[in-house]
């Protein structure tokens, strides 16, 4: 086993996760707008989606999808429209009073949103297909098992980083903007991020 390959993969994964992208931008915005608890739960939903994408790569489903351009475009379209729907939902509810829900129900909703955001982005599977083969770390293990290990490593570091970002973003927001700014303009920021993600998926 080539340990140095796994170390390189871990460091590369950390760099990729920290690079500006729609997921981390969304987590930061939710930490600012809804608090660190919501951001952490959304983060867990997002990272859980990585496990599904890893499974898709392992069983070869992602390759079939990537090679079928019509199907791949359809999945991108569905994902894009989902974020447009979220943006529209935020806009239509902008003046409504916040509905009081139990922590359990609220957490489930946040988790489902993060999970769907990740699952409805077929680019994640395509990204794993491109990334994993370059980090084969064992001469005897099957590529499927190695892809599974790489996916778990990516999932672990993504959890650590997203949770840390959720906590620190919430602590830092007071230094840059006051709470009244988010109560008045939080929905605008959220809509812009949803539209950005929608366009990013279709690129």
Buried (B, 14 or more C-beta within 10 A) or exposed (E): EEEEBBEBBBEBBBEBBEEEEBBBBBBBBBBBBBEBBBBBBBBBBBBBBBBBBBBBBBEEEBBEBBEEEEEBEEBBEEBBBBBBEBBEEBBEEEEEEEEEEEEEEBBBBBBEBBBBBBBBBBBBBBBBBEBBEEBBBBEEEEEEEBBBBBBEBBBBBBBEBBBEBBBEBBEEBEEEEEEEBBEEEBBEBBBEBBBBBBEBBBE
